[in-house]
Amino acid sequence: MIRVLLVDDQPLIRSGFRALLDLEDDIEVVAEAADGEEGLVLLEEHLPDVALIDIQMPVMDGIEATRRIAADPSLAGVHVVMLTNYGMDEYVFDALRAGAAGFLVKDIMPEDLLHAVRVAARGDALLAPSLTRRLIHRYVTQPPPATSTALEELTSREREAVALAAQGLSNDQIAGRMVISPMTAKTHINRAMTKLHARDRAQLVVRAYESGLVTPRHR
């Protein structure tokens, strides 16, 4: 059973998401909060698998709440998916750097929301396709950053796996490209996450761009 916490200052959004999620046999909404501060209290009480957190709220916004979740070892098992009405570039980047596993706009289709919760619960990163394109564009239009010395710790195969993950490929797809087993692909990704101090796959992708390992081409 996937346990979910909803954190949003709009009661209508919370009730709509709850109604949708509670219809699923494998998903359970364990609690709701109207701001980040209340959300943190409920997180510690319920320890959900996934926290759907609005990015803009009173008292404490979603990005600050996510930073505190990422900094608390007792909440390491919580996967944060950020919600917004906007999808602005700086919010996407800040949310991922704070430790979010995913980022979705609130007008998402119901089936896509359910998919997002399941993907986040198993520890994979996700972004709405439109936000992924905008995030990539941000890096395309900026000069490549200096190469991080942390990259020197990665093997050539780990670098290759990370580069493919940054393109949005799943472990199965990475395995196909590298002609290895999905388990070996997952091992490469997990080792790279450890070496680059990435909390999850989403932060691994951010590290790949920040370090210069991945530099998107201009179209």
N, C-alpha and C positions, 0 to 999 in steps of 0.2 A: 504494500500500500504506500503510495506517495503522499506524504503529509505536506500541506501547503498553508502558508500564512499570507494573508492579504493585507497590504499596507497602502492605504489611499485615503485622502481626505474627502473624497466624493462618495457618499453612501450609495448612490445609484450605480457607480462603477463597481464597488465592492459586491453589492447584491447581485448584479448581473454576472460577474465573474464567478461568484459562489454558486449561483444556480447552475451555471454551465459545468463547473468542475465537479460539483456534487452528483451530477448525473452519471459520472464515470465510475466503473466498478473498482478501478485501481487508483483513484485519487480521492483524497479527503481534505477538506478545508478545516484546519484545526482551530483557527482564530482569525480575528480581524482587528486592525488598528487604524486610527485616523491620522497618525503622524509618526515620524521616525522614532521619536523618543518612546512612545507607547509600544511601537513595533519591537524595539530592542528588549523591552521588558517581557513581551510575549514570546519573543524568540528564545530567550533564556529559559522560559517556563516550558515551552512546548518542543523546542529543538526540531523544527520542521526540516524536511528535505529541500524544499524550495520556498523562497520568499519572493512574492511578486510585490515590488515596491515602487510606488510613484516617485518620480524624480523631483517634483516640486510640491512641497507640503509645508504647512506651518510648523512652528516649534523646532523641528529638525527635518531637513530635506533628505531625499533619498540617497544622494551621493555621500553625505556625511554619515548617514546610518550605515551605508555599505562599507565605508572606511572602517568604522568601529567593528562591524561584523568580521571583516577580513583581519583585523588586528587581534581578535579574541580567539585564542586556540580552542576554547570550549565550543565555538561556533563553526569550527572548520568544516563540519559536514553540511552546512547550510549553503545552498546555491542560490545566489541572488539574480533575479531577472528584473531589470528596470523597466518601468512603464512611463510613457509620456504621450502628450498630445501633439508634440512638435517634431521630434526627430532631428534636432539641430546638431551639427557636427561637434561643437564643443561639449555638449552633454554626452554624446556617444563616447568620445575620447575620455572624458573625466570619469564616466561611469565604469568603463573598462579598467582604467588605471586604478580606480578605487577598489576593484575586486569583483565587479559584476561578471556573472557568467553569460549574460545575454542582455539584449536591449530590444524592446518591442514598442511599437506605436499602439495606442489604444483602439484604433479602428481595425485591428487585426481580425481576420476571419476566425470564427469559433474553432474550426478544426486546426487552424494554425496555432492558436493559443494552447490547445490540448497537446499538440505536438511539442510546443516550446517547453511546457512543464515536464514532459517525459524526457526530452533531450537534456534539459538542465539537471534533472534528478539523477541521471546516469553520469553526470560530470562532464558532458560535452558543452562546447561553447556554441552560442547561436546568436545571430543578428538577423533582423528583418532584411531581406535582400536589398531594399531601397537604401537602408542605412549602411549596409556593407559597402555599397557603391560610393556613397558619400564619404565614408571613412577612408576608403582607398584613395579617393580623389584628393582628400586633404594631404595625404603623403605624396601624391604625384606632383602637387603644385608647390611642395616645399623642397629645399635642398636636402640631399641625403645626410643624415646625422653621422657623427663620427662612429666608427666601428667600436663596439664594446669589447673590452678584454675578456669578458665572460664568454664570448663566442669561441675563444681559443680553447675552452674546455670541452666543446662539442666535437664529437667525431664527425667525419665527413657524412656518414649515413644519418646521423642525428640532425645535422644541418639540412640535409636534403628533406628529411621528414618534416622539420619545422617549416621550411619554405613551402612545402605542399600544404601543410595545415593552414598557413597564412593565406593560401589561395581559397580556403574554404572547404578543402577536401576532408572527407571522413577517414577513419582508420582503414576501412575496407578499400576506399579509393586510393589512399596512400600506398597500401599494400600492393594494389594492382600496378601502380606507376613504378614502384621500386622493385617489383617482382619478389616480394617477400610475403610471409603470412601476416594476417591481420594482428595476431598476437605480437609478432616482432615489431610491426609498425607502432602498436600501442606502447611497447617497451621503449622504443626510440623516443616517442613523444614524452612519456613519463620521465625518462632520464633527462631529457632536455629541460623539462619543467623544473626539475630539481636543480639542475646546474644554473639555470637562468633565474631562479628564485621566483617562479611564476606560480601563483596560487592555483590556477586552473588553465584550461586550454585558451580561454579568451585572453588572459594576461600573457600567455605564451605568444599569441599572435601580435599583441601590442609590443612585446619585447623584440620580436622579429623585425618590426618596422623601425622601432626606436634605435636599434643597434645597427641598422643598415643591412642586415642579412637579406631582407626582402626589399626591393625597390621597384614598385609598379612602373610599367612602361606607359609613356604618354600614348594616347590614341590619336 
